[in-house]
Amino acid sequence: MNTTRLEEIVNSLDTVSTEIVVPLRGKVIDEAAFSRLFELMDELQDLLCDEKLMPKKLVRILFHIYTQLDMQAGYVRKDETKIVFTLYLAKMRSRMRGVFGENIHQNTGVKELSAKDIMENSGFTDLQEVMDELK
């Protein structure tokens, strides 16, 4: 394992976590910050694939982001916003499984879909229909 790169990623995650969590309190998803988070998590998946132990700070940061996203999703009132929060929760869960060694779809070419992609390709006209289908 490249410990120097791991430390750099953890430090970047610490910064990104603030960029994500603060807007969440206002029920806002910072897409750019989440994009950076997911890029870092993808790199972590490759970096840590054979590791049995992970730095506590890394686990703390990822857990903090996930729990804040989950908690704030519970306070969202607008259906469209709730759906976006739910989709980001699903992406976060998927990435966390990958980082922590439970990558179910490894090397299968599975593409992540947005709610917009699903609506355009499924005939659904309402975001709530999409969410009901994903349950």
C-alpha positions as CSV (number, residue, x, y, z in Angstrom):
1,M,0.0,0.0,0.0
2,N,1.2,3.5,-0.8
3,T,0.9,5.1,2.6
4,T,1.8,8.6,1.3
5,R,-1.0,8.6,-1.2
6,L,-3.4,7.2,1.4
7,E,-2.6,10.1,3.7
8,E,-3.1,12.5,0.9
9,I,-6.5,11.0,0.1
10,V,-7.6,11.0,3.7
11,N,-6.6,14.7,4.0
12,S,-8.5,15.5,0.8
13,L,-11.5,13.6,2.1
14,D,-11.4,15.6,5.3
15,T,-11.6,18.8,3.2
16,V,-14.3,17.4,0.9
17,S,-16.4,16.2,3.9
18,T,-16.8,19.8,5.0
19,E,-17.7,20.9,1.5
20,I,-20.4,18.2,1.5
21,V,-21.8,18.3,5.1
22,V,-22.2,22.1,5.5
23,P,-24.6,22.5,2.4
24,L,-26.4,19.3,3.5
25,R,-27.7,21.1,6.6
26,G,-29.4,23.5,4.1
27,K,-30.8,20.4,2.2
28,V,-28.4,21.1,-0.7
29,I,-26.3,18.5,-2.5
30,D,-22.9,19.9,-3.6
31,E,-22.6,17.8,-6.8
32,A,-19.0,18.9,-7.4
33,A,-17.9,18.0,-3.9
34,F,-19.7,14.6,-4.2
35,S,-18.0,14.0,-7.5
36,R,-14.6,14.6,-5.9
37,L,-15.6,12.3,-3.0
38,F,-16.6,9.5,-5.4
39,E,-13.3,9.9,-7.4
40,L,-11.3,9.6,-4.2
41,M,-13.4,6.6,-3.0
42,D,-12.7,4.9,-6.4
43,E,-9.0,5.5,-5.9
44,L,-9.3,4.1,-2.4
45,Q,-10.9,1.0,-3.6
46,D,-7.9,0.3,-5.9
47,L,-5.4,1.3,-3.2
48,L,-6.9,-0.7,-0.4
49,C,-8.2,-3.8,-2.3
50,D,-5.8,-6.2,-0.5
51,E,-5.7,-4.5,2.9
52,K,-7.2,-5.9,6.0
53,L,-6.8,-2.8,8.1
54,M,-7.8,0.8,7.3
55,P,-6.9,4.1,9.0
56,K,-9.5,5.0,11.7
57,K,-9.7,8.6,10.4
58,L,-10.7,7.3,6.9
59,V,-13.5,5.2,8.3
60,R,-14.6,8.1,10.5
61,I,-14.8,10.6,7.6
62,L,-16.7,8.3,5.3
63,F,-19.1,7.3,8.2
64,H,-19.6,11.0,9.0
65,I,-20.5,11.9,5.5
66,Y,-22.9,9.0,5.0
67,T,-24.7,9.5,8.3
68,Q,-25.1,13.2,7.7
69,L,-26.5,12.6,4.2
70,D,-28.9,10.0,5.7
71,M,-30.0,12.2,8.6
72,Q,-30.6,15.3,6.4
73,A,-32.5,13.2,3.9
74,G,-35.0,12.5,6.6
75,Y,-35.7,16.2,6.9
76,V,-36.2,16.9,3.2
77,R,-39.9,17.8,2.4
78,K,-39.8,18.3,-1.4
79,D,-40.2,15.0,-3.3
80,E,-37.7,15.9,-6.0
81,T,-35.0,16.8,-3.4
82,K,-35.7,13.7,-1.4
83,I,-35.2,11.6,-4.5
84,V,-31.8,13.2,-5.2
85,F,-30.8,12.6,-1.6
86,T,-31.8,9.0,-1.9
87,L,-29.8,8.5,-5.1
88,Y,-26.7,10.0,-3.4
89,L,-27.2,7.7,-0.5
90,A,-27.3,4.7,-2.8
91,K,-24.2,5.9,-4.6
92,M,-22.4,6.4,-1.3
93,R,-23.4,2.9,-0.1
94,S,-22.1,1.4,-3.3
95,R,-18.8,3.2,-3.1
96,M,-18.4,2.3,0.6
97,R,-19.0,-1.4,-0.2
98,G,-16.2,-1.1,-2.8
99,V,-13.8,0.6,-0.4
100,F,-14.5,-1.8,2.4
101,G,-14.2,-4.9,0.2
102,E,-17.7,-5.8,-0.7
103,N,-17.8,-4.6,-4.3
104,I,-20.6,-6.7,-5.7
105,H,-20.4,-5.6,-9.3
106,Q,-16.6,-5.6,-9.6
107,N,-15.5,-5.9,-13.3
108,T,-19.1,-6.4,-14.6
109,G,-19.3,-3.2,-16.5
110,V,-22.3,-2.0,-14.5
111,K,-23.0,1.7,-15.1
112,E,-24.5,4.0,-12.5
113,L,-27.8,5.6,-13.6
114,S,-29.2,8.9,-12.6
115,A,-32.9,9.5,-12.0
116,K,-33.0,11.4,-15.3
117,D,-31.5,8.4,-17.1
118,I,-34.1,6.1,-15.6
119,M,-37.0,8.4,-16.4
120,E,-35.8,8.8,-20.0
121,N,-35.4,5.1,-20.6
122,S,-38.3,3.6,-18.6
123,G,-41.3,5.6,-19.5
124,F,-41.8,6.9,-15.9
125,T,-43.0,10.5,-15.9
126,D,-42.8,11.1,-12.1
127,L,-39.8,11.0,-9.9
128,Q,-41.8,9.3,-7.2
129,E,-42.4,6.4,-9.6
130,V,-38.7,6.0,-10.1
131,M,-38.2,5.9,-6.3
132,D,-41.0,3.4,-5.8
133,E,-39.4,1.2,-8.5
134,L,-36.0,1.3,-6.7
135,K,-37.4,0.2,-3.3
